[in-house]
Amino acid sequence: MKNLVWLMGGATLLLSACENYEGGNAGPSNTFIGNVPEGVAEIAAPYQDLSRVRIDPADGCYVYQYVGPVETTFLPLRSKDGRPICARAPEAT
């Protein structure tokens, strides 16, 4: 009986860990930009996917969704010379 209780508790714990963490909440910060502005598309480096771009609310810079062999993550959208592309100037601290 004791083993059954541990088995059921462990199964419940493992199943609760199957929550989808990517994206967090479904607020407006997680929506992708439909059409990237022409100016951004012109200065963006060619190796980046411009179909899944959004603005990071933390710093106001564009990020794109990178789908790699192991994980999917958001990377900063960079210009051809390697600088991040931002929609607003960084705030002074």
Secondary structure, DSSP 8 states (H G I E B T S, - for coil): -HHHHHHHHHHHHHHHTT---TT-S-SGGGS--SS--HHHHHHB-TTS-TTSEEE-TTT-BEEEEEE-SS-EEEEE-BBTTS-B-BSS-----
